[in-house]
């Protein structure tokens, strides 16, 4: 199974080139404004108020409009008006390519038919279950995939799709930037570690969105800090969710930040661990990796 966004599909088919894709993506970014950008454009709120809303949003996992209402900065009517305008302005990559003059309406229609057929075939070929050794952990895997993709979009501005999974036998290469979260608690067949890995470019894009409006220089440790905070939010949300299901009774223990740069690092499993690697792809074709490590035994002294 190969996850694909329409823009990447057009690139792979040779309908457009990388420059045309980049130009159309830039146009999308200019036209498809976030709610926070719209309120500033319309002078409904000040930059400081937007920053307060964004901070509240990150802490509580709510949409910008919900956060603005909770803080008393916007009314429900104002939020609905902003959402309607945002929807009316929105353009997809195909329309952006047409506006740039790179494809015709007829080319778009033909490509969409082929793309949709390919996506339907991928869905039919996608596995219905994880490897047998991970059936007990299926709920953990599903929740972490859902919340990782959801919060990458909401907090980091990264649109990603789940691509495929693979069982890790002994070790797996680590992408350049990674944050590892450890867990403690009832470790009987429970989660041990969560590792989110990205490219340098994706990590920087996450940091730009995460610290939007802060005036901070997005470089070095700031990039790692953004990814670290994102991982903290993801894991906190999933732990809370699974606790409600009565499936998880662990707490967040510690984070380990990795900035591999040009080094080739690997995560090596211990004898009492098993792991599944979940591959994701972003809308601009970059790879994301999610590694979930579980215990094989009842050895509660292992970390």
C-alpha positions in Angstrom: 0.0 0.0 0.0 1.3 3.4 -0.9 -0.2 6.5 0.7 -0.6 9.4 -1.7 -1.7 13.0 -1.8 -3.0 14.3 -5.1 -0.1 16.6 -5.6 2.4 13.9 -5.0 0.4 11.6 -7.4 0.7 14.3 -10.1 4.4 14.5 -9.6 4.9 10.7 -9.7 2.9 10.6 -13.0 4.9 13.4 -14.6 1.9 15.6 -15.0 3.7 18.4 -13.1 7.3 19.1 -12.0 8.7 20.0 -8.6 8.8 23.7 -9.3 5.1 23.7 -10.4 4.2 21.7 -7.3 6.0 24.2 -5.1 4.4 27.2 -6.8 0.9 25.8 -6.4 1.6 24.9 -2.8 2.8 28.5 -2.1 -0.4 29.8 -3.7 -2.5 27.4 -1.5 -0.6 28.7 1.6 -1.4 32.3 0.6 -5.1 31.6 -0.1 -6.0 29.0 2.5 -5.6 31.1 5.7 -5.9 29.7 9.2 -8.6 31.2 11.5 -5.9 32.9 13.4 -4.7 34.6 10.3 -8.2 35.6 9.3 -9.0 37.3 12.6 -5.8 39.4 12.3 -6.6 40.2 8.7 -10.1 41.4 9.8 -8.6 43.1 12.9 -11.0 41.2 15.2 -8.2 40.4 17.6 -4.7 41.6 18.4 -1.6 39.5 17.9 -1.3 39.1 21.7 -4.8 37.7 21.9 -4.1 35.3 19.1 -1.0 34.1 20.9 -3.0 33.5 24.1 -5.6 31.5 22.1 -2.9 29.4 20.4 -1.3 28.6 23.8 -4.7 27.7 25.2 -5.4 25.5 22.1 -2.1 23.6 22.6 -2.8 22.9 26.3 -6.4 21.8 25.8 -6.5 20.1 22.3 -9.3 22.2 21.0 -9.9 24.1 17.7 -8.9 27.7 17.5 -12.5 28.9 17.4 -13.4 26.8 20.5 -10.4 28.2 22.3 -11.3 31.8 21.3 -14.9 31.3 22.6 -13.7 29.7 25.9 -11.5 32.7 26.5 -14.2 35.1 25.7 -12.4 36.7 22.7 -14.9 35.6 20.0 -18.6 34.9 19.9 -20.1 31.8 18.3 -21.5 33.9 15.5 -18.0 35.4 14.8 -16.5 31.9 14.7 -19.2 30.6 12.4 -18.6 33.6 10.1 -14.9 33.0 10.0 -15.3 29.3 9.3 -17.7 30.0 6.4 -15.2 32.5 4.9 -12.3 30.1 5.4 -14.3 27.4 3.6 -15.3 29.7 0.7 -11.7 30.8 0.2 -10.2 27.3 0.4 -8.6 25.9 -2.8 -7.2 22.4 -3.4 -3.9 21.7 -5.1 -5.6 21.0 -8.4 -7.3 24.4 -8.5 -4.1 26.0 -7.5 -2.3 24.4 -10.4 -5.0 25.6 -12.8 -4.7 29.1 -11.4 -1.0 29.0 -11.9 -1.6 27.9 -15.6 0.2 24.5 -15.2 -2.7 22.2 -16.0 -6.1 22.5 -17.6 -9.5 21.7 -16.2 -9.7 18.6 -18.4 -6.3 17.4 -17.2 -7.5 17.8 -13.6 -10.6 15.8 -14.2 -8.7 12.9 -15.9 -6.1 12.8 -13.2 -8.7 12.8 -10.4 -10.5 9.8 -11.9 -7.2 7.9 -12.0 -6.2 9.0 -8.6 -9.5 8.1 -7.0 -9.4 4.6 -8.6 -5.9 4.1 -7.3 -6.8 5.2 -3.8 -9.8 2.8 -3.8 -7.5 -0.1 -4.9 -5.1 0.8 -2.1 -7.9 0.7 0.5 -8.9 -2.8 -0.8 -5.3 -4.0 -0.5 -4.6 -2.5 2.9 -4.2 -4.9 5.8 -7.2 -5.4 8.0 -5.1 -6.3 11.1 -1.7 -5.8 12.5 0.8 -8.7 12.9 -0.6 -11.5 15.1 2.0 -10.6 17.8 0.4 -7.2 18.1 -3.3 -8.1 18.3 -3.4 -7.3 22.0 -1.8 -3.9 21.4 -4.0 -3.0 18.5 -5.9 -0.4 20.4 -2.7 1.3 21.5 -1.4 1.4 17.9 -4.7 2.7 16.4 -5.0 5.5 19.0 -1.4 6.7 18.6 -1.7 6.8 14.8 -5.0 8.7 15.0 -3.7 11.3 17.6 -0.3 11.6 15.9 -1.9 12.5 12.6 -4.6 14.7 14.2 -2.2 16.7 16.3 0.5 17.0 13.6 -2.1 18.8 11.6 -3.7 20.8 14.4 -0.5 21.8 16.3 2.2 21.4 13.8 0.5 22.4 10.5 1.6 19.1 8.9 -0.9 17.1 6.9 0.1 13.4 6.9 -1.3 10.1 5.9 -0.7 6.6 7.4 1.3 4.6 4.8 2.2 1.1 6.2 3.5 -0.7 9.2 6.2 -3.3 9.7 7.3 -5.3 12.7 10.8 -4.4 13.9 12.9 -7.6 14.3 16.1 -6.3 15.9 16.7 -2.6 15.0 15.5 0.2 12.8 17.2 3.3 11.5 16.2 6.6 13.1 15.3 9.6 11.0 17.4 12.8 11.6 15.2 14.4 14.2 13.4 12.4 16.8 11.8 12.6 20.2 11.3 9.5 22.4 8.8 9.3 25.2 9.2 6.7 28.0 6.3 5.3 30.1 6.1 3.8 33.5 3.3 2.0 35.4 1.7 -1.3 34.9 4.0 -2.8 32.2 2.2 -6.1 31.8 1.9 -6.3 28.0 1.9 -2.5 28.0 3.5 0.3 26.2 7.1 1.0 26.9 8.2 3.8 24.5 6.8 6.1 21.7 9.3 7.5 19.2 8.3 10.1 16.6 10.9 10.7 13.8 10.9 13.3 11.1 13.2 14.9 8.5 14.9 18.2 9.3 12.6 20.0 7.0 9.4 18.6 8.6 10.7 19.3 12.1 11.4 22.9 11.2 7.9 23.3 9.6 6.4 21.9 12.8 8.4 24.4 14.9 7.3 27.3 12.6 3.7 26.5 13.1 4.1 25.6 16.8 5.7 28.9 17.7 3.7 31.0 15.3 3.6 34.6 16.3 6.1 34.2 19.1 8.9 36.1 17.3 11.4 33.3 18.1 14.1 32.3 15.7 13.2 28.9 14.5 16.5 27.0 14.6 18.6 24.6 16.7 17.1 23.7 20.1 13.9 25.5 19.3 13.1 22.9 16.6 13.7 20.0 19.1 11.7 21.9 21.7 8.7 22.1 19.4 8.8 18.5 18.4 9.2 17.5 22.1 6.2 19.5 23.2 4.1 18.0 20.4 5.1 14.5 21.5 4.2 15.4 25.1 0.7 16.6 23.9 0.2 13.5 21.7 1.2 11.0 24.4 -0.8 12.9 27.1 -3.9 12.8 25.0 -3.6 9.1 24.1 -2.9 8.1 27.7 -6.0 10.0 28.9 -8.1 8.5 26.1 -6.9 4.9 26.8 -7.3 5.4 30.6 -11.0 6.1 29.8 -11.1 2.8 28.0 -9.6 1.0 31.0 -6.8 -0.1 28.7 -3.8 1.8 30.0 -2.5 2.7 33.4 0.8 4.2 32.8 2.2 7.7 33.2 4.6 9.7 31.0 8.1 9.2 32.4 10.7 11.1 30.4 11.6 12.4 26.9 14.8 11.9 25.0 15.5 14.3 22.2 17.7 13.1 19.3 19.2 15.4 16.7 21.0 13.0 14.5 21.9 15.5 11.7 24.1 13.6 9.3 24.7 10.6 11.7 23.0 7.2 11.0 21.5 6.2 14.3 19.4 3.0 15.0 17.0 2.0 17.7 18.0 -1.5 18.9 15.4 -3.6 20.7 16.1 -5.3 24.0 15.3 -9.0 24.5 12.1 -8.3 26.4 10.8 -5.8 23.8 8.8 -6.0 20.6 8.1 -3.0 18.4 6.0 -1.9 15.4 7.1 0.8 13.0 4.4 2.9 11.4 5.3 4.8 8.3 3.6 8.0 7.4 4.0 10.5 4.5 3.3 14.2 4.4 1.5 16.1 1.7 4.9 17.3 0.3 6.3 13.7 0.1 8.4 13.8 3.3 8.6 10.7 5.5 7.5 10.5 9.1 8.1 7.5 11.4 6.3 6.4 14.5 7.9 3.6 16.6 5.9 1.9 19.3 7.8 -0.4 21.7 6.0 -2.9 24.0 7.2 -5.3 26.7 7.3 -9.0 26.0 7.6 -9.9 29.7 6.5 -8.8 33.2 9.9 -7.4 34.0 8.9 -4.1 35.6 12.4 -3.0 36.3 13.1 -2.5 32.6 12.8 0.9 31.0 
